[in-house]
């Protein structure tokens, strides 16, 4: 899933809460990419090694408290009904897809 798809979700569903897993990028990078979604609050868990990374974003009208974070787990309490986008995808690619270039080889 790319930032472009997340913007589309924001425009069509306008969720109050968004949860992403497997962001695989630093917190600074994730915040920079997700800034366009205009959520007022967030909690991030950075990736460990080549995998992992969690991002929980919500609007100011959401009564949410993050209780605990441990490497790959965020424990939180949501005290009201909200429109949410909890993406079932196990991988979120915050980098836009690159165009693949295929070269020719001069090997016999």
Residue pairs with C-beta under 8 A, 6 or more apart in sequence:
1 20
1 87
1 89
1 91
1 92
1 93
2 93
2 94
2 95
2 96
2 97
3 33
3 34
3 36
3 94
3 96
4 96
6 18
6 34
6 37
7 36
7 37
9 15
9 18
9 85
10 37
10 38
13 83
13 85
14 83
15 82
15 83
15 84
15 85
16 58
16 59
16 61
16 62
16 82
16 83
16 84
17 56
17 57
17 58
17 59
17 62
17 64
17 78
17 82
17 83
17 84
17 85
17 86
18 37
18 39
18 55
18 56
18 57
18 58
18 84
18 85
18 86
18 87
19 54
19 55
19 56
19 57
19 84
19 85
19 86
19 87
20 54
20 55
20 56
20 87
20 92
21 53
21 54
21 55
21 87
21 90
21 92
22 51
22 52
22 53
22 90
22 91
22 92
23 30
23 44
23 47
23 52
23 53
23 54
23 55
23 92
23 94
24 47
24 50
24 51
24 52
24 53
24 91
24 92
24 93
24 94
25 33
25 47
25 53
25 94
25 95
26 46
26 47
27 44
27 46
29 94
30 44
30 53
30 55
30 94
31 42
31 44
33 94
34 42
34 55
34 57
34 94
37 57
39 57
39 58
39 59
40 58
40 59
40 60
41 57
41 58
41 59
41 60
41 62
41 64
42 55
42 56
42 57
42 58
43 55
43 56
43 66
43 69
43 74
43 76
44 53
44 54
44 55
44 56
45 52
45 53
45 54
45 55
45 69
45 71
45 72
45 73
45 74
46 52
46 53
47 53
48 71
48 72
52 71
52 72
54 69
54 72
54 74
55 92
56 66
56 74
56 76
58 64
58 82
62 78
62 80
62 82
63 78
63 79
63 80
64 76
64 77
64 78
64 79
65 76
65 77
65 79
66 74
66 75
66 76
67 75
67 76
67 77
68 74
68 75
69 75
